[in-house]
């Protein structure tokens, strides 16, 4: 897309409110934090700070300017580690 990258981050308050809404609806919260460290408007807040049940997806690629590479990582609750390993290995 010619508009890429258009990522942004949420403030701590907005992220907390969104996570609370997802929790009250029984929805697991997945936070795409690829742009953390690339926005200087306010300090980055990670969903992992706000809940031990959040899933966080991040990448080395954007932050270290590795154009075209897809090298990333996830932080997940212990109960999801093995199911995600099974998905990833295939």
C-alpha positions as CSV (number, residue, x, y, z in Angstrom):
1,X,0.0,0.0,0.0
2,X,1.3,3.5,-0.8
3,X,0.0,4.5,2.7
4,X,2.2,2.0,4.5
5,X,3.3,2.5,7.3
6,X,0.4,4.2,8.9
7,X,0.7,2.5,12.3
8,X,0.0,4.3,15.5
9,X,-0.1,3.6,19.2
10,X,-2.8,4.1,21.8
11,X,-2.4,6.1,25.0
12,X,-2.3,4.1,28.3
13,X,-5.9,5.2,29.1
14,X,-7.3,4.3,25.6
15,X,-5.5,0.9,25.7
16,X,-6.8,0.2,29.2
17,X,-10.3,1.1,28.2
18,X,-10.2,-1.1,25.1
19,X,-8.8,-4.0,27.0
20,X,-11.5,-3.7,29.7
21,X,-14.2,-3.7,27.1
22,X,-12.7,-6.9,25.5
23,X,-12.4,-8.5,28.9
24,X,-16.0,-7.7,29.8
25,X,-17.2,-9.2,26.5
26,X,-15.1,-12.4,27.1
27,X,-12.8,-11.6,24.1
28,X,-9.1,-12.4,24.2
29,X,-7.0,-9.2,23.6
30,X,-4.3,-9.3,20.9
31,X,-2.1,-6.2,20.7
32,X,-0.1,-5.5,17.5
33,X,2.8,-3.5,18.8
34,X,4.9,-3.4,15.7
35,X,5.3,0.4,15.8
36,X,6.5,0.6,19.4
37,X,9.6,2.6,19.6
38,X,8.8,4.4,16.3
39,X,6.4,7.0,17.7
40,X,7.7,9.9,19.7
41,X,4.4,11.6,20.7
42,X,4.2,9.7,24.1
43,X,5.8,6.8,25.8
44,X,4.9,3.4,24.4
45,X,2.6,1.3,26.6
46,X,2.5,-2.4,26.1
47,X,-0.7,-4.5,26.7
48,X,1.5,-6.9,28.7
49,X,1.9,-4.1,31.3
50,X,-1.9,-3.9,31.8
51,X,-2.9,-7.6,31.8
52,X,-1.2,-11.0,32.1
53,X,-3.8,-12.3,29.7
54,X,-2.9,-10.1,26.8
55,X,-1.3,-11.5,23.7
56,X,1.4,-9.2,22.3
57,X,2.8,-9.3,18.7
58,X,5.9,-7.4,17.9
59,X,8.8,-7.4,15.4
60,X,12.5,-6.7,15.1
61,X,12.0,-5.8,11.4
62,X,10.5,-2.3,11.6
63,X,12.4,-1.1,14.6
64,X,15.8,-2.1,13.2
65,X,14.9,-1.1,9.6
66,X,15.1,-4.6,8.2
67,X,13.1,-3.9,5.0
68,X,11.4,-6.9,3.7
69,X,12.3,-9.2,6.6
70,X,9.6,-10.7,8.8
71,X,11.3,-11.4,12.1
72,X,9.0,-11.1,15.1
73,X,8.0,-12.4,18.4
74,X,5.0,-12.9,20.7
75,X,4.3,-12.7,24.4
76,X,1.4,-14.9,25.4
77,X,-0.1,-16.4,28.6
78,X,1.5,-19.7,29.6
79,X,-1.7,-21.6,28.8
80,X,-1.3,-20.6,25.1
81,X,2.4,-21.3,24.6
82,X,2.0,-24.9,23.4
83,X,-1.1,-24.3,21.2
84,X,0.8,-21.4,19.5
85,X,3.9,-23.6,19.1
86,X,1.8,-26.2,17.3
87,X,0.4,-23.5,14.9
88,X,3.9,-22.0,14.3
89,X,5.7,-25.3,13.5
90,X,3.4,-26.0,10.6
